[in-house]
Amino acid sequence: MMRFLFCAAFLISFMQCLSADNSYRFALVRELSNSFENSLKINPPKVPIDIAAARQQHAAYIELLQHLGPTVIVLPGDDHHPDCNFIEDTAIVVGDVAVISIMGAVERQGEEVVIEPALRQLGLTEIYALKKPATMDGGDILYTGRHLFVGISKRTNLAAYEQLKALFKGCVEVVAIPVTEGLHLKSVITAFDEKTLIVADTNAGQTVQKTIDAKLGSAYRFAAVPDSIASNVVRISETLIVQEGFPASEQILQKLCDENNIQLVTLNMSELIKADGALTCGSLLIP
Ligand code: CIR
């Protein structure tokens, strides 16, 4: 039985404060739906999605995660939910605590049903459910190890922020960040490490960076990349996964990796990008 957030703050206050290292025990992923071509899209792609290529790219992503250490659990796809492979949006896992989303797009609501039992099977016991009127997509939640940023976007609302703030009180500072353009907070910013964020050098990215600086002083260093899509990276242990095909951004990220002894690996996700998917959205990483 999942706990609802209104009674959760008391329970969680017994937990130890949360720390982030970049290793993960598990990665939950989900097969592409047979209806993936009907996935939600901000703009229709100029060239339609090549479904066979999308499947190959998705498979390569899963193979890379396996190679980097986490045990990967592949949940079956759901033909009623064309976006189901974007599993990041269905929940967040911070330390030992999971929160199941009420996703901001009604078309996607229901994808989360299989997530709670899957997390339980992996041994998680602190699993909470957001309560209406909150809506949240995991793509709006960025945990840096020091702060939990909550993008307030078309998909994630202030009620979700308030509930997360109550849940994590005393464990981690929860910070609201307005997202003025694009889909999610993590469409323009992700973490390289606890102190360094990778941000898109675009209006939306600069606005987010200014908000973080205004709220937290100089708590973070920023590495700005010219391509929005390249600001969404996945860091697992000593490896950084970045999008293939964005050389100017890759050069900046390669330098950052070299300075920190991190291996950079590229993945071509062109067909998933057409459905507004980035790199983080394909997995739910469990520390
Ligand atoms: C959607 O619009 O919900 C999907 N087509 C894309 C979701 C991408 N999710 C993410 O980056 N976290």
Residues whose N, C-alpha, C, O or C-beta is under 5 A from the ligand:
A	BS01	CIR	S39 L40 K41 D83 F86 E88 D89 G139 A275 D276 G277 A278 C281
